[in-house]
Amino acid sequence: RLRQPSYVPSFDDILKVRYRTTGVIDEHFTLNNARFHIFDVGGQKSERRKWLPFFNDVKAVIFVISLSSYNELMFEDQSQNAMQDALQLFHKTINNKAFDKTHIILFLNKKDLFQAKIAKTAITVCPAFADFQEFMEQDGDPNANVNEERIIYADANNYEHTTLYVQKKFLELNENAGKKKIYTHLTCAVSPENIENVFRDVQSIVITQKLDHGGML
């Protein structure tokens, strides 16, 4: 099909094109009558020093993490677990003073690959997730008995349990939870819903900021 002279790429073809980000890509576009100005920066170690000039006056940070990297090594450093590096970078970035009140949109990407992998390879192979057996989630009832309030997720090969755990690990890195929120999404790299999630989150962020500036929050 691709060799045909009349070939025209479909929406699906374009969506599946893999393009490595190097440097900084500056894009303007309009969606649902809202104007967006996005800076797309490469995540490789060699690219991170280029981020700093773009930290000023940022309304939201979109951070993309590969869920399936929990048992992989970094391309640039074969001694470092990729998920461990992602956690460290996320912590350093979102707690930068420039983002003191900047909301974060976290995409835990490649959920399809993660779902297939986690059934065979436990989440605990990642050094950063060695405490998984201690993972507990509160049910949200402040009046509940301590024993009733906490549910222990102990299946290190369960997709639901492990994704809840990973989200919790990233959310815990927010040192300024009172001023900024982290919006989390489990995503698939080729899903057009990703941009819809961003749009909804940005709308929520803008409304929250306006209420905050008006002294209503």
Stockholm file with secondary structure:
# STOCKHOLM 1.0

chainA/1-217         RLRQPSYVPSFDDILKVRYRTTGVIDEHFTLNNARFHIFDVGGQKSERRKWLPFFNDVKAVIFVISLSSYNELMFEDQSQNAMQDALQLFHKTINNKAFDKTHIILFLNKKDLFQAKIAKTAITVCPAFADFQEFMEQDGDPNANVNEERIIYADANNYEHTTLYVQKKFLELNENAGKKKIYTHLTCAVSPENIENVFRDVQSIVITQKLDHGGML
#=GR chainA/1-217 SS CTTSTTCCCCHHHHHTCCCCCCSEEEEEEEETTEEEEEEEECCSGGGGGGSGGGCTTCSEEEEEEEGGGGGCBCSSCTTSBHHHHHHHHHHHHHTSGGGTTCEEEEEEECHHHHHHHHTTSCGGGSGGGTTGGGCEEECSCTTSCHHHHEEECCCTTCHHHHHHHHHHHHHTTCTTTTTCCEEEEECCTTCTHHHHHHHHHHHHHHHHHHHHHTTCC
#=GC SS_cons         CTTSTTCCCCHHHHHTCCCCCCSEEEEEEEETTEEEEEEEECCSGGGGGGSGGGCTTCSEEEEEEEGGGGGCBCSSCTTSBHHHHHHHHHHHHHTSGGGTTCEEEEEEECHHHHHHHHTTSCGGGSGGGTTGGGCEEECSCTTSCHHHHEEECCCTTCHHHHHHHHHHHHHTTCTTTTTCCEEEEECCTTCTHHHHHHHHHHHHHHHHHHHHHTTCC
//
